Amino acid sequence: MGFRREEAYQKIQAAILSGDLRPGEKLVEKELCAEFQLGRTPLREAFNQLAAEGYLDIVPNKGALVRKVPIQDAGHIYDILALLEGYGVETATRLIKPEHENELRAIQSGCKKAARARDLAAWLENNSLFHGYFPKLTGNVCLCGEIEALRRKLYQYRFITLSLPMYLEKHLGAHEMILTAISKKDAKRAGNVMRRHLMHVRGMLVDAFKQYAWP
């Protein structure tokens, strides 16, 4: 039973991250129980786990709904991420070794390949690896946890930002500037570039919502 609960959790999470389940959409227990051949108790356990991780809202008399993050909240999250990830890059730059730089370059190559192919799933994977590399390198578990929790709240905007003009190219350019600063052991510049990068993404997203009136 535990295996099936985990399977339900994984498949629902994947559907949310891919956009197959939209923000505000209700999850129908009867349909999901039939799909996963699962009783309501383990399914609700999966719902509770997804709710604790920020993917769902459990609403009395309504059930489980895909969480909807207002654009204003997304902007505030980017404000905090810019500070935390900037600090993470600064700290990591002081600890970086040649093998770390090689690993980052390999990840950046993956980002470039995904961008050329317009492979959005591969882009998201490699970009997450790039941004997650620095806080992990610091060894600061609290920093890693906070950044991961905040980024989970932004999942519903990931595919929207990827549709914006020149988004991938600007993202790659910021990555290159960060890597250049790291190679020069310029921790302050690396941190500043990361902060500006995330604030630029924030601005692009907020402007796009104003222009296209997305929900």
C-alpha positions in Angstrom: 0.0 0.0 0.0 2.9 2.3 0.8 4.3 1.8 -2.7 1.0 2.8 -4.3 0.7 5.9 -2.1 4.2 6.9 -3.2 3.3 6.2 -6.8 0.2 8.4 -6.5 2.3 11.1 -4.9 4.9 11.0 -7.7 2.4 11.0 -10.5 0.3 13.9 -9.1 3.4 15.9 -8.4 4.7 15.3 -12.0 1.3 16.3 -13.4 1.4 19.6 -11.4 5.0 20.4 -12.4 4.3 19.7 -16.1 1.2 21.9 -16.1 -1.2 19.0 -16.8 -2.9 20.0 -13.5 -3.4 23.7 -13.5 -3.4 26.1 -10.5 -6.8 26.1 -8.9 -7.8 22.7 -10.4 -9.6 20.3 -8.2 -8.3 16.7 -7.8 -11.2 14.2 -8.0 -10.6 11.5 -5.5 -12.8 8.9 -7.1 -11.0 9.2 -10.5 -7.6 9.1 -8.9 -8.5 6.1 -6.7 -9.5 4.2 -9.8 -6.4 5.3 -11.7 -4.0 4.2 -9.0 -6.1 1.3 -7.7 -5.9 2.9 -4.3 -8.2 3.4 -1.4 -9.1 6.9 -0.2 -6.9 6.8 2.9 -3.5 6.4 1.2 -4.6 8.8 -1.5 -5.3 11.4 1.1 -2.0 10.7 2.7 -0.4 11.6 -0.7 -2.5 14.7 -0.8 -1.4 15.7 2.7 2.3 15.2 1.7 1.8 17.4 -1.4 0.0 20.0 0.6 2.9 20.1 3.2 5.3 20.6 0.3 3.3 23.5 -1.1 1.7 21.8 -4.2 -1.9 21.5 -3.0 -4.4 23.2 -0.7 -6.8 21.0 1.3 -10.0 23.0 1.6 -12.9 21.9 3.8 -16.0 20.8 1.8 -14.0 21.2 -1.4 -11.2 18.7 -1.2 -7.7 19.0 -2.7 -7.0 21.9 -5.1 -3.7 22.7 -6.9 -2.2 25.6 -5.1 -2.5 28.9 -6.8 0.3 31.4 -5.9 -0.7 35.1 -6.6 1.7 36.9 -8.9 2.4 39.4 -6.0 3.5 36.6 -3.8 5.7 35.2 -6.6 7.4 38.6 -6.8 8.0 38.6 -3.0 9.5 35.1 -3.3 11.9 36.2 -6.0 13.0 39.1 -3.7 13.9 36.6 -1.0 15.5 34.1 -3.4 17.7 36.9 -4.8 19.1 37.5 -1.4 19.5 33.8 -0.4 21.0 32.6 -3.7 23.3 35.7 -3.9 24.6 34.8 -0.5 25.0 31.2 -1.5 27.0 32.0 -4.6 29.3 34.4 -2.6 29.9 31.7 0.0 30.4 28.9 -2.5 32.9 31.0 -4.6 35.3 31.1 -1.6 35.1 27.3 -1.3 35.2 26.4 -5.0 37.8 24.0 -6.4 38.7 23.2 -10.1 36.6 20.0 -10.0 33.6 22.1 -8.9 34.2 24.5 -11.8 34.3 21.6 -14.2 31.1 20.2 -12.9 29.4 23.7 -13.2 30.7 24.0 -16.8 29.2 20.6 -17.6 25.8 21.7 -16.2 26.0 24.9 -18.2 26.7 22.9 -21.3 23.6 20.9 -20.6 21.7 24.2 -20.3 23.0 25.4 -23.7 22.1 22.1 -25.4 18.6 22.2 -24.0 18.2 25.8 -25.0 19.3 25.1 -28.6 16.9 22.2 -28.8 14.1 24.1 -27.0 13.9 21.1 -24.8 12.1 22.7 -21.9 12.1 19.7 -19.6 15.9 19.3 -20.0 16.3 23.1 -19.5 14.4 23.0 -16.2 16.5 20.1 -15.0 19.8 21.6 -15.8 18.9 25.1 -14.7 17.8 23.6 -11.3 21.1 21.8 -11.1 23.0 25.0 -11.7 21.1 27.1 -9.2 21.1 24.3 -6.6 24.8 23.7 -6.9 26.0 26.7 -5.0 23.9 26.4 -1.8 24.8 22.7 -1.6 28.5 23.5 -1.9 28.2 25.8 1.1 27.2 22.8 3.2 24.5 25.0 4.8 21.5 22.7 5.2 19.2 25.5 6.3 20.1 27.6 3.3 19.4 24.7 1.0 16.1 23.9 2.6 14.9 27.5 2.5 15.8 27.9 -1.2 14.2 24.6 -2.2 11.0 25.4 -0.4 10.8 28.8 -2.0 11.5 27.4 -5.5 8.8 24.8 -5.1 6.3 27.6 -4.6 7.2 29.0 -8.0 6.7 25.8 -10.0 3.5 27.0 -11.7 5.4 29.9 -13.3 8.3 28.0 -14.7 6.7 27.2 -18.1 5.2 30.7 -18.3 8.7 32.3 -18.0 10.1 29.9 -20.6 7.7 31.3 -23.1 9.0 34.9 -22.7 11.1 36.4 -25.6 14.9 35.8 -25.1 14.4 34.3 -21.7 16.7 31.3 -22.2 19.4 33.5 -23.9 19.4 36.0 -21.0 19.5 33.2 -18.5 22.5 31.6 -20.2 24.2 35.0 -20.3 23.8 35.4 -16.5 25.1 31.9 -15.9 28.2 32.7 -17.9 28.9 35.9 -16.0 28.5 34.0 -12.7 31.0 31.4 -13.9 33.5 34.0 -15.1 33.3 35.7 -11.6 33.8 32.4 -9.9 36.9 31.6 -12.1 38.4 34.9 -10.9 37.5 34.1 -7.3 35.4 37.3 -7.2 32.8 36.3 -4.7 31.2 39.7 -4.4 30.7 40.0 -8.2 29.3 36.5 -8.4 26.8 37.2 -5.7 25.8 40.5 -7.3 25.3 38.9 -10.7 23.0 36.2 -9.2 21.0 38.8 -7.3 20.5 40.9 -10.5 19.7 37.8 -12.5 16.9 36.7 -10.2 15.5 40.3 -9.9 15.5 40.5 -13.7 13.5 37.2 -13.9 11.1 38.7 -11.4 10.6 41.8 -13.4 10.1 39.9 -16.7 7.4 37.7 -15.0 5.5 40.5 -13.4 5.6 42.6 -16.6 4.4 39.6 -18.6 1.4 39.2 -16.3 0.5 42.8 -16.6 0.8 42.7 -20.4 -1.0 39.4 -21.0 -3.4 39.5 -18.0 -2.6 35.9 -17.1 -4.7 34.6 -14.2 
